[in-house]
Amino acid sequence: MGLLGELILILRDLAQLAFNIYIFIVVARTLISWVNPDPSNSIVRFLHSATDPVLYRIRRVIPAQFGGFDFSPIILLLGLSILERIVVRLLETLARGL
């Protein structure tokens, strides 16, 4: 594997890191939704601004509320996990081919 292959593996690692960070953000946002957080808190605002656009799109496409529970974060986490595996495997295959 040459230099380009190694660079693609670094890109794979960065993609994995980005997916993992966003998964932690979604989990943190879900956990704070169980309590009544202060909306003026900068961390709460960040978590909402980082996740609300994606969660709203999921809620528009799939009505994911049953019995008062919002399952859109679970759908997002499943989608992120699947997408992460696809991206990582594609980048690994690409790096091996070089």
MMTF fields as JSON, N, C-alpha, C and O atoms, coordinates in Angstrom:
{
  "mmtfVersion": "1.0.0",
  "mmtfProducer": "UNKNOWN",
  "numBonds": 391,
  "numAtoms": 392,
  "numGroups": 98,
  "numChains": 1,
  "numModels": 1,
  "chainsPerModel": [1],
  "groupsPerChain": [98],
  "chainIdList": ["A"],
  "bondAtomList": [4, 2, 8, 6, 12, 10, 16, 14, 20, 18, 24, 22, 28, 26, 32, 30, 36, 34, 40, 38, 44, 42, 48, 46, 52, 50, 56, 54, 60, 58, 64, 62, 68, 66, 72, 70, 76, 74, 80, 78, 84, 82, 88, 86, 92, 90, 96, 94, 100, 98, 104, 102, 108, 106, 112, 110, 116, 114, 120, 118, 124, 122, 128, 126, 132, 130, 136, 134, 140, 138, 144, 142, 148, 146, 152, 150, 156, 154, 160, 158, 164, 162, 168, 166, 172, 170, 176, 174, 180, 178, 184, 182, 188, 186, 192, 190, 196, 194, 200, 198, 204, 202, 208, 206, 212, 210, 216, 214, 220, 218, 224, 222, 228, 226, 232, 230, 236, 234, 240, 238, 244, 242, 248, 246, 252, 250, 256, 254, 260, 258, 264, 262, 268, 266, 272, 270, 276, 274, 280, 278, 284, 282, 288, 286, 292, 290, 296, 294, 300, 298, 304, 302, 308, 306, 312, 310, 316, 314, 320, 318, 324, 322, 328, 326, 332, 330, 336, 334, 340, 338, 344, 342, 348, 346, 352, 350, 356, 354, 360, 358, 364, 362, 368, 366, 372, 370, 376, 374, 380, 378, 384, 382, 388, 386],
  "bondOrderList": [1, 1, 1, 1, 1, 1, 1, 1, 1, 1, 1, 1, 1, 1, 1, 1, 1, 1, 1, 1, 1, 1, 1, 1, 1, 1, 1, 1, 1, 1, 1, 1, 1, 1, 1, 1, 1, 1, 1, 1, 1, 1, 1, 1, 1, 1, 1, 1, 1, 1, 1, 1, 1, 1, 1, 1, 1, 1, 1, 1, 1, 1, 1, 1, 1, 1, 1, 1, 1, 1, 1, 1, 1, 1, 1, 1, 1, 1, 1, 1, 1, 1, 1, 1, 1, 1, 1, 1, 1, 1, 1, 1, 1, 1, 1, 1, 1],
  "groupList": [{"groupName": "MET", "atomNameList": ["N", "CA", "C", "O"], "elementList": ["N", "C", "C", "O"], "formalChargeList": [0, 0, 0, 0], "bondAtomList": [1, 0, 2, 1, 3, 2], "bondOrderList": [1, 1, 2], "singleLetterCode": "M", "chemCompType": "L-PEPTIDE LINKING"}, {"groupName": "GLY", "atomNameList": ["N", "CA", "C", "O"], "elementList": ["N", "C", "C", "O"], "formalChargeList": [0, 0, 0, 0], "bondAtomList": [1, 0, 2, 1, 3, 2], "bondOrderList": [1, 1, 2], "singleLetterCode": "G", "chemCompType": "PEPTIDE LINKING"}, {"groupName": "LEU", "atomNameList": ["N", "CA", "C", "O"], "elementList": ["N", "C", "C", "O"], "formalChargeList": [0, 0, 0, 0], "bondAtomList": [1, 0, 2, 1, 3, 2], "bondOrderList": [1, 1, 2], "singleLetterCode": "L", "chemCompType": "L-PEPTIDE LINKING"}, {"groupName": "GLU", "atomNameList": ["N", "CA", "C", "O"], "elementList": ["N", "C", "C", "O"], "formalChargeList": [0, 0, 0, 0], "bondAtomList": [1, 0, 2, 1, 3, 2], "bondOrderList": [1, 1, 2], "singleLetterCode": "E", "chemCompType": "L-PEPTIDE LINKING"}, {"groupName": "ILE", "atomNameList": ["N", "CA", "C", "O"], "elementList": ["N", "C", "C", "O"], "formalChargeList": [0, 0, 0, 0], "bondAtomList": [1, 0, 2, 1, 3, 2], "bondOrderList": [1, 1, 2], "singleLetterCode": "I", "chemCompType": "L-PEPTIDE LINKING"}, {"groupName": "ARG", "atomNameList": ["N", "CA", "C", "O"], "elementList": ["N", "C", "C", "O"], "formalChargeList": [0, 0, 0, 0], "bondAtomList": [1, 0, 2, 1, 3, 2], "bondOrderList": [1, 1, 2], "singleLetterCode": "R", "chemCompType": "L-PEPTIDE LINKING"}, {"groupName": "ASP", "atomNameList": ["N", "CA", "C", "O"], "elementList": ["N", "C", "C", "O"], "formalChargeList": [0, 0, 0, 0], "bondAtomList": [1, 0, 2, 1, 3, 2], "bondOrderList": [1, 1, 2], "singleLetterCode": "D", "chemCompType": "L-PEPTIDE LINKING"}, {"groupName": "ALA", "atomNameList": ["N", "CA", "C", "O"], "elementList": ["N", "C", "C", "O"], "formalChargeList": [0, 0, 0, 0], "bondAtomList": [1, 0, 2, 1, 3, 2], "bondOrderList": [1, 1, 2], "singleLetterCode": "A", "chemCompType": "L-PEPTIDE LINKING"}, {"groupName": "GLN", "atomNameList": ["N", "CA", "C", "O"], "elementList": ["N", "C", "C", "O"], "formalChargeList": [0, 0, 0, 0], "bondAtomList": [1, 0, 2, 1, 3, 2], "bondOrderList": [1, 1, 2], "singleLetterCode": "Q", "chemCompType": "L-PEPTIDE LINKING"}, {"groupName": "PHE", "atomNameList": ["N", "CA", "C", "O"], "elementList": ["N", "C", "C", "O"], "formalChargeList": [0, 0, 0, 0], "bondAtomList": [1, 0, 2, 1, 3, 2], "bondOrderList": [1, 1, 2], "singleLetterCode": "F", "chemCompType": "L-PEPTIDE LINKING"}, {"groupName": "ASN", "atomNameList": ["N", "CA", "C", "O"], "elementList": ["N", "C", "C", "O"], "formalChargeList": [0, 0, 0, 0], "bondAtomList": [1, 0, 2, 1, 3, 2], "bondOrderList": [1, 1, 2], "singleLetterCode": "N", "chemCompType": "L-PEPTIDE LINKING"}, {"groupName": "TYR", "atomNameList": ["N", "CA", "C", "O"], "elementList": ["N", "C", "C", "O"], "formalChargeList": [0, 0, 0, 0], "bondAtomList": [1, 0, 2, 1, 3, 2], "bondOrderList": [1, 1, 2], "singleLetterCode": "Y", "chemCompType": "L-PEPTIDE LINKING"}, {"groupName": "VAL", "atomNameList": ["N", "CA", "C", "O"], "elementList": ["N", "C", "C", "O"], "formalChargeList": [0, 0, 0, 0], "bondAtomList": [1, 0, 2, 1, 3, 2], "bondOrderList": [1, 1, 2], "singleLetterCode": "V", "chemCompType": "L-PEPTIDE LINKING"}, {"groupName": "THR", "atomNameList": ["N", "CA", "C", "O"], "elementList": ["N", "C", "C", "O"], "formalChargeList": [0, 0, 0, 0], "bondAtomList": [1, 0, 2, 1, 3, 2], "bondOrderList": [1, 1, 2], "singleLetterCode": "T", "chemCompType": "L-PEPTIDE LINKING"}, {"groupName": "SER", "atomNameList": ["N", "CA", "C", "O"], "elementList": ["N", "C", "C", "O"], "formalChargeList": [0, 0, 0, 0], "bondAtomList": [1, 0, 2, 1, 3, 2], "bondOrderList": [1, 1, 2], "singleLetterCode": "S", "chemCompType": "L-PEPTIDE LINKING"}, {"groupName": "TRP", "atomNameList": ["N", "CA", "C", "O"], "elementList": ["N", "C", "C", "O"], "formalChargeList": [0, 0, 0, 0], "bondAtomList": [1, 0, 2, 1, 3, 2], "bondOrderList": [1, 1, 2], "singleLetterCode": "W", "chemCompType": "L-PEPTIDE LINKING"}, {"groupName": "PRO", "atomNameList": ["N", "CA", "C", "O"], "elementList": ["N", "C", "C", "O"], "formalChargeList": [0, 0, 0, 0], "bondAtomList": [1, 0, 2, 1, 3, 2], "bondOrderList": [1, 1, 2], "singleLetterCode": "P", "chemCompType": "L-PEPTIDE LINKING"}, {"groupName": "HIS", "atomNameList": ["N", "CA", "C", "O"], "elementList": ["N", "C", "C", "O"], "formalChargeList": [0, 0, 0, 0], "bondAtomList": [1, 0, 2, 1, 3, 2], "bondOrderList": [1, 1, 2], "singleLetterCode": "H", "chemCompType": "L-PEPTIDE LINKING"}],
  "groupTypeList": [0, 1, 2, 2, 1, 3, 2, 4, 2, 4, 2, 5, 6, 2, 7, 8, 2, 7, 9, 10, 4, 11, 4, 9, 4, 12, 12, 7, 5, 13, 2, 4, 14, 15, 12, 10, 16, 6, 16, 14, 10, 14, 4, 12, 5, 9, 2, 17, 14, 7, 13, 6, 16, 12, 2, 11, 5, 4, 5, 5, 12, 4, 16, 7, 8, 9, 1, 1, 9, 6, 9, 14, 16, 4, 4, 2, 2, 2, 1, 2, 14, 4, 2, 3, 5, 4, 12, 12, 5, 2, 2, 3, 13, 2, 7, 5, 1, 2],
  "groupIdList": [1, 2, 3, 4, 5, 6, 7, 8, 9, 10, 11, 12, 13, 14, 15, 16, 17, 18, 19, 20, 21, 22, 23, 24, 25, 26, 27, 28, 29, 30, 31, 32, 33, 34, 35, 36, 37, 38, 39, 40, 41, 42, 43, 44, 45, 46, 47, 48, 49, 50, 51, 52, 53, 54, 55, 56, 57, 58, 59, 60, 61, 62, 63, 64, 65, 66, 67, 68, 69, 70, 71, 72, 73, 74, 75, 76, 77, 78, 79, 80, 81, 82, 83, 84, 85, 86, 87, 88, 89, 90, 91, 92, 93, 94, 95, 96, 97, 98],
  "secStructList": [7, 7, 2, 2, 2, 2, 2, 2, 2, 2, 2, 2, 2, 2, 2, 2, 2, 2, 2, 2, 2, 2, 2, 2, 2, 2, 2, 2, 2, 2, 2, 2, 6, 6, 1, 7, 7, 7, 6, 6, 7, 2, 2, 2, 2, 2, 2, 2, 2, 2, 2, 2, 2, 2, 2, 2, 2, 2, 2, 2, 2, 1, 7, 7, 3, 3, 6, 6, 3, 3, 7, 2, 2, 2, 2, 2, 2, 2, 2, 2, 2, 2, 2, 2, 2, 2, 2, 2, 2, 2, 2, 2, 2, 2, 2, 2, 2, 7],
  "xCoordList": [0.855, 0.0, 0.902, 1.83, 0.621, 1.45, 0.993, 0.165, 1.558, 1.26, -0.208, -0.831, -0.763, -2.167, -3.083, -4.093, -2.715, -3.488, -3.46, -4.477, -2.303, -2.186, -3.009, -3.631, -3.01, -3.819, -5.311, -6.067, -5.727, -7.131, -7.479, -8.585, -6.545, -6.788, -6.886, -7.665, -6.101, -6.223, -7.587, -8.228, -8.024, -9.354, -10.431, -11.42, -10.245, -11.183, -11.258, -12.342, -10.089, -10.056, -10.73, -11.426, -10.52, -11.17, -12.686, -13.441, -13.122, -14.559, -15.158, -16.237, -14.471, -14.946, -15.036, -16.005, -14.043, -14.04, -15.214, -15.89, -15.452, -16.565, -17.905, -18.771, -18.076, -19.318, -19.474, -20.562, -18.399, -18.483, -18.793, -19.574, -18.194, -18.487, -19.954, -20.615, -20.468, -21.866, -22.807, -23.86, -22.432, -23.252, -23.296, -24.359, -22.165, -22.155, -23.007, -23.673, -22.996, -23.82, -25.301, -26.08, -25.695, -27.098, -27.488, -28.58, -26.62, -26.918, -27.042, -27.959, -26.136, -26.204, -27.483, -28.113, -27.866, -29.094, -30.317, -31.262, -30.287, -31.388, -31.46, -32.549, -30.319, -30.306, -30.804, -31.543, -30.411, -30.881, -32.352, -32.985, -32.904, -34.328, -35.2, -36.393, -34.624, -35.381, -35.599, -36.484, -34.792, -34.941, -35.379, -35.496, -35.611, -36.015, -34.782, -34.543, -33.984, -32.739, -33.014, -34.044, -32.077, -32.16, -31.864, -30.742, -32.849, -32.62, -31.575, -31.096, -31.217, -30.199, -28.786, -27.816, -28.654, -27.346, -26.679, -27.313, -25.41, -24.713, -24.548, -24.591, -24.362, -24.232, -25.547, -25.569, -26.64, -27.966, -28.265, -28.782, -27.94, -28.16, -27.332, -27.818, -26.071, -25.225, -25.805, -25.893, -26.203, -26.75, -28.003, -28.191, -28.857, -30.069, -29.737, -30.308, -28.833, -28.505, -27.783, -27.878, -27.061, -26.332, -27.225, -26.921, -28.318, -29.146, -30.533, -31.104, -31.086, -32.472, -32.72, -33.743, -31.833, -32.127, -32.295, -33.182, -31.454, -31.548, -32.768, -33.491, -32.996, -34.147, -35.47, -36.416, -35.545, -36.774, -37.047, -38.194, -35.986, -36.179, -36.674, -37.543, -36.121, -36.571, -38.03, -38.818, -38.392, -39.78, -40.757, -41.904, -40.312, -41.198, -41.438, -42.548, -40.4, -40.502, -41.174, -42.058, -40.748, -41.262, -41.869, -41.148, -43.167, -43.741, -43.283, -43.848, -42.257, -41.599, -41.991, -41.179, -43.22, -43.673, -44.8, -45.827, -44.583, -45.578, -45.746, -44.782, -46.955, -47.223, -46.444, -46.097, -46.16, -45.421, -43.909, -43.19, -43.421, -41.98, -41.55, -42.2, -40.442, -39.891, -38.762, -37.723, -38.977, -37.986, -37.062, -36.239, -37.182, -36.33, -34.841, -34.039, -34.42, -32.984, -32.491, -31.355, -33.334, -32.94, -32.788, -31.845, -33.718, -33.634, -32.369, -31.681, -32.066, -30.852, -29.602, -28.675, -29.561, -28.396, -28.207, -27.08, -29.293, -29.191, -28.681, -27.807, -29.225, -28.788, -27.318, -26.587, -26.885, -25.478, -24.56, -23.495, -24.974, -24.159, -24.024, -22.937, -25.128, -25.101, -24.24, -23.413, -24.442, -23.674, -22.186, -21.346, -21.853, -20.451, -19.806, -18.693, -20.492, -19.929, -19.718, -18.705, -20.674, -20.549, -19.353, -18.541, -19.248, -18.163, -16.805, -15.868, -16.706, -15.432, -15.028, -13.872, -15.967, -15.637, -15.253, -14.332, -15.957, -15.597, -14.19, -13.419, -13.864, -12.534, -11.456, -10.366, -11.744, -10.771, -10.548, -9.414, -11.627, -11.52, -10.735, -9.902, -11.008, -10.29, -8.801, -7.953, -8.487, -7.072, -6.343, -5.177, -7.015, -6.385, -6.131, -5.186, -6.986, -6.824, -5.684, -5.285, -5.161, -4.065, -2.712, -1.697],
  "yCoordList": [-1.169, 0.0, 1.233, 1.341, 2.128, 3.311, 4.464, 4.312, 5.607, 6.811, 7.196, 7.594, 7.084, 7.433, 6.507, 6.943, 5.22, 4.275, 4.632, 4.534, 5.043, 5.447, 6.704, 6.82, 7.639, 8.847, 8.519, 9.137, 7.565, 7.157, 6.485, 6.664, 5.713, 5.108, 6.171, 6.028, 7.225, 8.344, 9.006, 9.358, 9.173, 9.728, 8.83, 9.324, 7.508, 6.56, 6.768, 6.786, 6.924, 7.126, 8.436, 8.5, 9.469, 10.751, 10.652, 11.241, 9.914, 9.719, 8.96, 9.311, 7.923, 7.175, 8.074, 8.0, 8.915, 9.84, 10.811, 11.07, 11.345, 12.282, 11.603, 12.183, 10.385, 9.652, 9.412, 9.598, 9.002, 8.721, 9.968, 9.909, 11.082, 12.335, 12.71, 13.102, 12.593, 12.958, 11.992, 12.403, 10.717, 9.759, 10.161, 10.107, 10.562, 11.022, 12.28, 12.432, 13.168, 14.373, 13.997, 14.561, 13.056, 12.613, 11.957, 12.205, 11.134, 10.486, 11.531, 11.455, 12.499, 13.556, 14.367, 14.717, 14.663, 15.419, 14.636, 15.206, 13.321, 12.472, 12.431, 12.492, 12.328, 12.277, 13.575, 13.543, 14.72, 15.977, 16.224, 17.029, 15.539, 15.732, 15.079, 15.37, 14.21, 13.553, 14.471, 14.227, 15.521, 16.499, 17.813, 17.909, 18.788, 20.098, 20.999, 21.741, 20.944, 21.724, 23.213, 23.613, 24.006, 25.448, 25.775, 25.555, 26.299, 26.551, 27.625, 27.734, 28.419, 29.451, 28.924, 29.634, 27.707, 27.104, 26.877, 26.385, 27.232, 27.136, 25.682, 25.403, 24.761, 23.348, 22.819, 22.102, 23.171, 22.736, 23.314, 22.616, 24.581, 25.204, 24.526, 24.308, 24.187, 23.496, 22.133, 21.783, 21.359, 20.027, 20.104, 19.29, 21.085, 21.246, 21.691, 21.175, 22.63, 23.115, 22.059, 22.06, 21.159, 20.118, 18.951, 18.25, 18.735, 17.559, 17.867, 17.048, 19.016, 19.312, 19.271, 18.728, 19.82, 19.759, 18.325, 18.059, 17.416, 16.025, 15.349, 14.628, 15.578, 14.951, 15.45, 14.673, 16.734, 17.257, 16.599, 16.297, 16.378, 15.701, 14.276, 13.81, 13.59, 12.22, 12.236, 11.398, 13.175, 13.259, 13.584, 13.138, 14.362, 14.671, 13.459, 13.257, 12.651, 11.484, 10.318, 9.662, 10.069, 8.93, 9.46, 9.989, 9.329, 9.744, 8.765, 7.682, 9.157, 8.235, 8.48, 8.271, 8.918, 9.105, 8.134, 8.126, 7.316, 6.333, 6.416, 6.249, 6.672, 6.719, 7.785, 7.597, 8.883, 9.968, 9.829, 10.72, 8.75, 8.553, 8.908, 8.537, 9.633, 10.035, 9.072, 9.04, 8.298, 7.314, 7.83, 7.071, 9.1, 9.623, 9.586, 9.352, 9.804, 9.648, 8.215, 8.008, 7.231, 5.842, 5.571, 4.903, 6.091, 5.93, 6.607, 6.064, 7.796, 8.509, 7.717, 7.609, 7.167, 6.398, 5.149, 4.809, 4.469, 3.303, 3.713, 3.055, 4.795, 5.281, 5.685, 5.394, 6.36, 6.749, 5.531, 5.512, 4.522, 3.308, 2.602, 2.158, 2.503, 1.863, 2.672, 2.115, 3.982, 4.843, 4.813, 4.835, 4.765, 4.688, 3.409, 3.445, 2.291, 1.029, 1.063, 0.578, 1.635, 1.709, 2.573, 2.173, 3.748, 4.671, 4.061, 4.125, 3.471, 2.889, 1.735, 1.642, 0.872, -0.264, 0.209, -0.336, 1.221, 1.741, 2.33, 2.098, 3.085, 3.674, 2.617, 2.745, 1.566, 0.483, -0.25, -0.57, -0.513, -1.19, -0.33, -0.836, 0.957, 1.868, 1.899, 1.911, 1.913, 1.96, 0.673, 0.713, -0.461, -1.743, -1.853, -2.511, -1.201, -1.259, -0.404, -0.536, 0.461, 1.358, 0.816, 1.441],
  "zCoordList": [0.0, 0.0, 0.0, 0.801, -0.881, -1.028, -0.153, 0.745, -0.446, 0.323, 0.194, 1.179, -1.0, -1.201, -0.398, 0.156, -0.343, 0.457, 1.929, 2.616, 2.414, 3.815, 4.096, 5.152, 3.152, 3.322, 3.359, 4.109, 2.562, 2.573, 3.9, 4.411, 4.465, 5.775, 6.871, 7.813, 6.746, 7.687, 7.531, 8.521, 6.296, 6.046, 6.645, 7.186, 6.552, 7.157, 8.665, 9.248, 9.292, 10.74, 11.14, 12.153, 10.345, 10.625, 10.456, 11.23, 9.453, 9.256, 10.425, 10.904, 10.893, 12.054, 13.275, 14.031, 13.473, 14.606, 14.515, 15.511, 13.326, 13.144, 13.423, 14.077, 12.933, 13.211, 14.711, 15.256, 15.381, 16.811, 17.629, 18.579, 17.27, 17.972, 17.795, 18.756, 16.565, 16.333, 17.063, 17.551, 17.138, 17.887, 19.358, 19.976, 19.928, 21.314, 21.49, 22.514, 20.523, 20.591, 20.591, 21.36, 19.744, 19.698, 21.024, 21.537, 21.574, 22.855, 23.964, 24.782, 24.001, 25.014, 24.864, 25.862, 23.65, 23.398, 23.866, 24.412, 23.645, 24.083, 25.603, 26.176, 26.255, 27.716, 28.335, 29.319, 27.772, 28.363, 28.089, 28.773, 27.095, 26.817, 27.892, 27.977, 28.702, 29.764, 30.965, 31.785, 31.066, 32.143, 31.507, 30.285, 32.309, 31.791, 31.768, 32.721, 30.672, 30.649, 30.457, 29.914, 30.913, 30.732, 29.269, 28.812, 28.52, 27.089, 26.804, 25.675, 27.811, 27.571, 27.808, 27.543, 28.294, 28.512, 27.158, 26.225, 27.054, 25.761, 25.312, 24.114, 26.244, 25.866, 25.321, 24.32, 25.977, 25.523, 24.143, 23.27, 23.953, 22.638, 21.562, 20.452, 21.88, 20.911, 20.557, 19.38, 21.567, 21.31, 20.445, 19.541, 20.727, 19.922, 18.498, 17.537, 18.364, 17.014, 16.188, 14.96, 16.85, 16.123, 15.713, 14.747, 16.43, 16.155, 15.619, 14.899, 15.948, 15.553, 14.048, 13.631, 13.207, 11.763, 11.243, 10.432, 11.705, 11.25, 11.859, 11.17, 13.146, 13.805, 13.219, 13.085, 12.869, 12.253, 10.906, 10.575, 10.13, 8.838, 9.027, 8.29, 10.013, 10.292, 10.73, 10.292, 11.585, 12.072, 10.96, 10.991, 9.968, 8.847, 7.961, 7.468, 7.757, 6.886, 7.605, 7.054, 8.836, 9.599, 10.892, 11.738, 11.057, 12.345, 13.43, 13.58, 14.18, 15.101, 16.554, 17.455, 16.79, 18.158, 18.438, 17.759, 19.454, 19.854, 21.354, 22.101, 21.799, 23.234, 23.965, 25.132, 23.326, 23.959, 23.886, 24.337, 23.338, 23.196, 21.78, 20.803, 21.69, 20.4, 20.036, 20.695, 18.992, 18.569, 17.467, 16.956, 17.092, 16.024, 16.366, 15.462, 17.628, 17.904, 17.697, 17.27, 17.994, 17.784, 16.29, 15.867, 15.498, 14.047, 13.521, 12.656, 14.047, 13.637, 14.019, 13.216, 15.224, 15.645, 14.796, 14.436, 14.474, 13.585, 12.209, 11.645, 11.672, 10.364, 10.364, 9.417, 11.437, 11.53, 11.605, 10.988, 12.357, 12.468, 11.122, 10.751, 10.399, 9.081, 8.111, 7.39, 8.102, 7.205, 7.544, 6.644, 8.833, 9.236, 8.713, 8.188, 8.851, 8.358, 6.849, 6.347, 6.133, 4.674, 4.279, 3.444, 4.877, 4.533, 4.878, 4.082, 6.07, 6.497, 5.576, 5.165, 5.259, 4.383, 2.981, 2.371, 2.47, 1.147, 1.14, 0.209, 2.17, 2.234, 2.422, 1.865, 3.205, 3.356, 2.038, 1.682, 1.32, 0.03, -0.959, -1.712, -0.947, -1.831, -1.486, -2.378, -0.193, 0.221, -0.148, -0.541, -0.025, -0.382, -1.888, -2.323, -2.669, -4.117, -4.638, -5.795, -3.804, -4.257, -3.902, -4.207]
}
